[in-house]
Amino acid sequence: MQTTATEETTVLVVDDERDVAELYATWLGTDHDVRSANGGQEALDRVDGVDVVFLDRQMPAMSGDEVLDEIEARGVDCRVVMVTAVDPGFDIVEMPFDDYLTKPVDRSDLLETVEAMRTRDSYDEHLQEYFAMASKKATLESEKNPVELDAHEEYREVSERVEALRERADSAVDELDDFESAFRDFPGG
């Protein structure tokens, strides 16, 4: 996704419930170029050139999880947001999505998420991975109780990955600050 703030974002809404897809498309269509699909194969046929995909997890014939895997396998350069009524399981830790929204969602949820995905796209791969992992951790924490979280290795793994990624990001920011301050010390800087 190579979109700047002045460019229109192309969004693909994928939901097997036609009314839901149309509602989301209407909400997003006021600010963005929107495509919609009501099934997995139709989504894959329309994903090229898309910046952000809102993807339902539970669909007949081809699940959102399968569509997500195929998007990754094809190397499509887009941000993917799972939008679903399914309570997330610990399987989300290894899934290659950028954010997870639990239905019901409203217009502001969708618009804010598009803006967040546009902002994330300007980050390097490391920072994108950090935000994706942090989103997964936050999703699990909002949907699971502390006893469930403590009992699952996947949660401990995502927590450790988030912390390691955070430390690496903090280090990169510190290095950038040191670099910038070195140039400020030059005469005329």
C-alpha positions as a printed Julia matrix, in Angstrom:
189×3 Matrix{Float64}:
   0.0     0.0    0.0
   1.76    3.12  -1.18
  -0.88    5.73  -0.36
  -0.18    9.27   0.75
  -2.56   11.43   2.74
  -3.79   13.16  -0.41
  -4.46    9.95  -2.35
  -7.71    8.04  -2.13
  -7.5     4.69  -0.39
  -8.94    1.64  -2.13
 -10.79   -0.59   0.32
 -12.17   -4.09  -0.21
 -15.04   -5.15   2.04
 -15.51   -8.93   2.18
 -18.56  -10.38   3.94
 -20.87  -13.2    2.89
 -23.81  -11.24   4.31
 -24.61   -8.95   1.38
 -26.41   -6.39   3.59
 -23.38   -6.07   5.88
 -20.97   -5.67   2.95
 -23.22   -3.03   1.38
 -23.55   -1.12   4.65
 -19.78   -1.07   5.21
 -19.23   -0.07   1.57
 -21.71    2.8    1.96
 -20.05    4.02   5.15
 -16.57    3.85   3.66
 -17.57    5.08   0.2
 -17.97    8.66   1.36
 -14.19    8.9    1.89
 -12.64    6.04  -0.06
 -12.82    4.01  -3.27
 -14.64    0.85  -2.16
 -15.01   -2.59  -3.69
 -17.05   -5.36  -2.12
 -17.18   -9.12  -2.32
 -19.57  -11.67  -0.85
 -17.28  -14.67  -0.9
 -13.68  -15.76  -0.73
 -13.0   -16.36  -4.41
 -14.73  -13.12  -5.37
 -12.5   -11.32  -2.83
  -9.37  -12.85  -4.35
 -10.55  -11.78  -7.81
 -10.88   -8.17  -6.59
  -7.91   -7.78  -4.21
  -5.3    -6.53  -6.7
  -4.62   -2.82  -6.23
  -6.4    -2.68  -2.88
  -4.87   -0.83   0.08
  -7.04   -2.15   2.94
  -9.16   -5.31   3.17
 -11.92   -5.74   5.75
 -12.32   -9.52   5.84
 -15.03  -11.61   7.52
 -13.65  -14.81   9.06
 -16.7   -17.06   8.66
 -17.84  -17.48   5.1
 -19.12  -20.56   3.27
 -16.98  -22.27   0.63
 -13.81  -20.33   1.46
 -13.27  -18.96   4.97
 -11.72  -15.6    5.72
  -8.73  -17.46   7.17
  -8.2   -19.17   3.81
  -8.57  -15.88   1.94
  -6.03  -14.31   4.3
  -3.55  -17.13   3.64
  -4.0   -16.74  -0.11
  -3.52  -12.95   0.06
  -0.24  -13.56   1.88
   0.81  -16.33  -0.53
   0.22  -14.02  -3.5
   2.28  -11.28  -1.86
  -0.51   -8.71  -2.19
   0.7    -5.42  -0.69
  -2.26   -4.45   1.48
  -3.28   -4.19   5.11
  -5.84   -6.81   6.22
  -8.33   -6.26   9.02
 -10.38   -9.21  10.21
 -13.96   -8.11  10.97
 -15.98  -10.84  12.55
 -18.48  -11.89  15.16
 -16.23  -14.84  16.02
 -14.53  -14.48  19.37
 -10.84  -14.68  18.62
  -9.02  -17.81  19.63
  -5.35  -18.18  20.34
  -4.9   -19.19  16.68
  -4.84  -15.49  15.74
  -1.26  -15.18  17.01
   0.17  -16.7   13.83
  -2.36  -15.25  11.38
  -0.94  -12.61   9.0
  -3.45   -9.81   9.56
  -2.9    -6.24  10.73
  -5.9    -5.68  13.0
  -8.98   -7.46  14.34
 -12.41   -5.89  14.85
 -15.22   -7.75  16.58
 -18.73   -7.12  15.25
 -20.76   -5.09  15.61
 -18.68   -2.24  14.21
 -19.87    1.21  13.27
 -18.89    3.75  10.66
 -16.34    5.49  12.86
 -14.67    2.13  13.68
 -14.18    1.45   9.98
 -13.01    4.95   9.06
 -10.59    5.14  12.0
  -9.2     1.73  11.1
  -8.57    2.77   7.49
  -6.65    5.81   8.73
  -4.66    3.67  11.17
  -3.78    1.24   8.37
  -2.7     4.13   6.13
  -0.46    5.43   8.9
   0.99    1.98   9.6
   1.81    1.56   5.94
   4.3     4.42   6.2
   6.21    2.46   8.88
   9.02    0.05   8.17
   8.33   -3.69   8.31
   9.55   -3.97  11.9
   7.14   -1.32  13.17
   4.3    -2.84  11.14
   5.0    -6.21  12.75
   5.05   -4.59  16.19
   1.63   -2.99  15.69
   0.14   -6.2   14.26
   1.42   -8.21  17.24
   0.28   -5.54  19.7
  -3.18   -5.63  18.1
  -3.35   -9.41  18.5
  -2.28   -9.16  22.14
  -4.87   -6.44  22.84
  -7.58   -8.46  21.06
  -6.85  -11.53  23.19
  -6.75   -9.43  26.37
 -10.12   -7.87  25.58
 -11.8   -11.2   24.82
 -10.19  -13.61  27.29
  -9.98  -13.61  31.07
  -6.58  -13.57  32.84
  -6.82  -17.26  33.77
  -7.34  -18.23  30.11
  -4.48  -16.0   29.02
  -2.08  -17.43  31.58
  -2.98  -20.98  30.56
  -2.01  -20.57  26.9
   1.52  -20.67  25.53
   0.34  -18.67  22.48
  -0.48  -15.69  24.69
   2.89  -15.85  26.42
   4.52  -16.07  22.99
   2.71  -13.02  21.61
   3.49  -11.08  24.81
   7.19  -11.9   24.49
   7.18  -10.99  20.79
   5.48   -7.66  21.5
   8.03   -6.84  24.19
  11.0    -7.79  21.97
   9.59   -5.76  19.08
   8.95   -2.8   21.41
  12.55   -2.9   22.66
  13.84   -3.02  19.1
  11.6    -0.09  18.1
  12.71    1.93  21.14
  16.34    1.26  20.21
  15.75    2.43  16.63
  14.09    5.62  17.88
  17.0     6.27  20.26
  19.49    5.79  17.4
  17.51    8.2   15.22
  17.42   10.78  18.03
  21.21   10.43  18.48
  21.73   10.82  14.71
  19.5    13.91  14.53
  21.09   15.51  17.6
  24.56   15.03  16.07
  23.49   17.15  13.11
  21.93   19.8   15.34
  25.35   20.25  16.97
  26.95   21.32  13.67
  27.33   25.06  13.17
  24.5    26.4   11.05
  22.41   23.24  11.8
